[in-house]
């Protein structure tokens, strides 16, 4: 039974399908989850371990090595990287791409078990496994409250976080930048020494004053009574009033010490918004929640809290993902309306208003039906899926055009609607199905890719697959029924074939000429293809394009020995300059670390007191390049000691430095020499690199005491005593905690910062001698020694990375090509290796993953084309066209100056699918004409069949090309749009000229033989 005839005979069923698509699509649009970017799983965890007092190399050897050794035993692990600083091990573990989000919780449990199995030295803290590394806090605010105390800021942030966590759909709220408070106890050393009060005695008194211990219970036959410890000191004054027992006497702490509460002297982070001290508030939504709804509910909650928030507190948005997503959804509706309008207008001009209504309605039903199925399969509306719908609209109109045109022509010749629908669909439904599956398989490479890029772009494959299959179903159901209602039936006496208009006559003459001059046409096509392939090498290459979000990221790095206060002071210079700029909307400064992950594609730098970061929002993306150039000039003039980098936000996974060369080996000195040589060679090879650096950064001068073993041991002073004395004289010793509700404030015992005592003037208390001993008695002086204070390892091997930032406006491959040979040719000592990282590694991995899946896709596409024709020559004709599809792409990208991005590669794949689809329908039509009219000469049969296909091919190409217009203004899809527009324009020529010519060349001999045999058989 023919589906098209059935759809007319059973209109109720067809109407149910159409209404189901329409109403289901409307329901789906309002029910679908909305995100900015597709949710791809960040398969990364971080293991953080502190080892106070150890050097970076000790940390690497004694902490990171045993942990990495255990972690490496997990079969799920892809890569292990560690950053080792004095006292800190920071291990980053990436899992293999094949594992999805549902498997990660079990993997993280295995990771924790492995970490707990590692044997670590005494003094190391219990490793902390952070598996929420990929959480996105897309609703991101800076909160300023000038004049508020640190305690009031803490209470404010706690209150706001607690209230926001009550909002439906909120998964977590992250607060950063709250100043840490400390209760400082600063004894007068002269008085303490005279009274023989040891710092350890003060520590014990403070530690025991507020300890929480179990007091037991009284139990009897009458019941149980719990006994609790006396309440501890509730105020700083009570801490100052503590007594210390010395030699049988009681001394009050405030008799010889100053006790006060203040902000931590050397915090981990400073945050400022528009130059004003601030803290940040990041809200993350539950994964399956609509972020637009979550954002609106969070905004409503903040508005509700306005009356409870003190005057003077200001919430300034840094990033509002829900508004970005809502704008994208609204833009999609506009683009959808534009695309449907374009299709209807083009069809009305070429086929009349009736056909325009029929095909336009089918197109609309296909799009809304796709939205319905997106909701069924939990495919959110985000950048990729919305772009896929726009792309698909140009492709899915093909099926409806072929059926509508065939039905319209048949009815003009006198057939009734049922016979016309039966005739049009019976000849094309199987070729159209095969061609549709081939079009879907063109995207299967990315859909089946199991890396981060494949996960990021999976919705492209899914949405196009759903929409194309649905377009085939509706072309055989909705289109015939609508044609039954709208198309007019002619009479059998109507003259003409329906293809006798000027367009068809001109095309027929051109095709006849091309067949006569077939070898010249082939030579011309080959020549053009060779030239275009050569020109393709001149196209700029880029992995993912820069984002169209008007954000500029500044990264600032002082020498490794710089303090957080130096970094903060330097960034104030840039802040003051930004304050005077009219093109800057806002700026948020982070000193010591980066921002919370407010976008899925945002990647912060590792914490470091010498690192600073500024997020700058501008009015438009057009002003970013000029702003960055001027800022680099200002920084070079005013901040010559620092390394200053300005970067645009890029779409898609990846991130990091655009060009990286990694050197691995056993000796840190050799690695540093290789890194210095690589930087020199890169600087000589190109002027397009703005900044060169190594990730180990500079070596630092470390001050070390020379322990006098004999004298110190005789005095009863250990190495730990010496180290604690230095700690007391600098950052201070943690003596206890001061509890304030749920907040625990450390109590730090230290020497007053105003003291003029040198380190060697310190005195140490000897418990064995019960007296103070001068520092100079137990050490042989202090010496400086250079150390690596930032040591990186990769898969348990010391690895130093040379990073290169490039000029804005250039792509990484452009600059990479200038430095690659000189680095590849560097001589390396035995046991050392070099490998490329950065964009080259990211794009190579993505393309390798795509290439691994591509053979499967191509095999399926080839098999389908062979099965459709049950022959080899026809598929060969079609596949000969595919390499030539690059021609129009080269012309389009070179003409516009756009780079060939990963999305352009997807466009090229989709272009190949569309070309094959058109080729199948055309070649199938030629075969049908030859079967139905065997008396026609081969050339006449080819021209007649091709003429009947010229309008569908031109209309499909025109609607697709014009349907790409809305994407030209989208930074993410523009290169794909140009690829499809330029490629399809040329592909239409290939379909209408090259395919018929190739058909003639492949079949002319067999046709002549058949014609020669017919008279003999007669």
Secondary structure by P-SEA (a helix, b strand, c coil): ccaaaaaaacaaaaaaaaaaaaaaaaaaaaabbbbccccccccbbbbbbbbccccaaaaaaccaaaaaaaaaccccccbbbbbbcccbbbbbbbccccccccaaaaaaaaaaaaaaacccccccccccccccccccccbbbbbbbccccaaaaaaaaaaaaaaaaaccccccccccccbbbbbccccaaaaaaaacccaaaaaaaaaacbbbbbccccccccbbbbbbcccccccaaaaaabbbbcccbbbbccccbbbbbbccccccbbbbcccccbbbbbbbccccccaaaaaaaaaaaaaaacccccccbbbbbcccaaaaaaaaaaaaaaaaaaaaaaaaaaaaacccaaaaaaaaaaaaaaaaaaaaaaaaacccccaaaaaaaaaaaaccaaaaaaaaaaaaaaaaacccaaaaaaaaaaacaaaaaaaaaaaaaaaccccccccaaaaaaaaaaaaaaaaaaaaaaaaacaaaaaaaacbbbbcccccccccccaaaaaaaaaaaaaaaaaaaaaaaaaaaaaaaaaaaaaccccccccccccbbbbbbbccccccaaaaaaaaaaaaaaaaacccccbbbbbccccccccccccccccccccbbbbbbbcccccaaaaaaaaaaaaaaaccccbbbbbbcccccccccccbbbbbbcccaaaaaaaaaaaaaaaaaacccccbbbbccccccbbbbbbcaaaaaaaacccaaaaaaaaaaaccccccbbbbcccbbbbbbbccccccccccccbbbbbccccbbbbccccccbbbbbbbccbbbbccccbbbbbbbbbcccccaaaaaaacaaaaaacccccccccccccaaaaaaaaaaaaaaaaaaaaaaaaaaaaaaccccaaaaaaaaaccccaaaaaaaaaaacccccaaaaaaaaaaaaaaaaaaaaaaaaaaaaaaacccccaaaaaaaaaaaaaaaaaaaaaaaaaaacccccccccaaaaaaaaaaaaaaaaaaacaaaaaaaaacaaaaaaaaaaccccc
